Amino acid sequence: MSRSGKSYVGLKGAEAKLRRYLRDFEWGDLEQASAAVEWSRAPIITLSPSLKPYKPFSSTH
């Protein structure tokens, strides 16, 4: 399959799936989301320094 053809894979059901997500879940902006979190109780996660940054594949792959 060509690279441009891959962009169309799965599009047939994408609109219906998006409509279900919009119908079935409550949506808000970042300010509302932040207000809903009890930040004083949220765990602190320390990332390992051995993790390498994500590098997307180059166009030569």
C-alpha positions as CSV (number, residue, x, y, z in Angstrom):
1,M,0.0,0.0,0.0
2,S,1.3,3.4,-0.8
3,R,2.0,6.0,1.9
4,S,-0.8,8.2,0.6
5,G,-3.2,5.3,0.6
6,K,-2.5,4.6,4.3
7,S,-4.1,7.9,5.2
8,Y,-7.5,6.6,4.2
9,V,-7.4,3.3,6.1
10,G,-10.1,3.3,8.8
11,L,-11.8,6.5,7.7
12,K,-15.1,4.6,6.9
13,G,-16.0,4.3,10.5
14,A,-14.1,7.3,11.9
15,E,-17.0,9.8,11.8
16,A,-19.4,7.5,13.6
17,K,-16.8,6.7,16.2
18,L,-16.1,10.4,16.8
19,R,-19.8,11.1,17.1
20,R,-20.1,8.4,19.7
21,Y,-17.2,9.8,21.7
22,L,-18.7,13.3,21.6
23,R,-22.1,11.9,22.7
24,D,-20.9,9.5,25.4
25,F,-18.3,11.6,27.2
26,E,-18.3,14.9,29.0
27,W,-16.0,17.5,27.5
28,G,-14.4,20.6,29.0
29,D,-11.5,22.8,28.6
30,L,-8.1,22.6,30.4
31,E,-9.2,25.0,33.1
32,Q,-12.2,22.8,34.0
33,A,-10.0,19.7,33.9
34,S,-7.4,21.3,36.2
35,A,-10.1,22.4,38.7
36,A,-11.4,18.9,38.9
37,V,-8.0,17.4,40.0
38,E,-7.0,17.5,43.6
39,W,-3.4,18.4,42.9
40,S,-2.3,18.1,46.5
41,R,-3.2,14.4,46.4
42,A,-1.9,13.7,42.9
43,P,1.2,11.4,42.9
44,I,4.6,12.8,41.7
45,I,6.1,10.7,39.0
46,T,9.8,10.8,38.5
47,L,10.9,9.8,35.0
48,S,14.1,7.7,34.7
49,P,17.0,9.7,33.2
50,S,17.9,6.6,31.2
51,L,14.8,7.1,29.0
52,K,15.7,8.5,25.6
53,P,13.6,11.2,24.0
54,Y,11.1,10.1,21.4
55,K,12.4,10.5,17.8
56,P,9.9,9.9,15.0
57,F,11.1,7.9,12.1
58,S,12.8,9.9,9.4
59,S,11.2,10.0,5.9
60,T,13.9,7.6,4.6
61,H,12.4,4.6,6.5
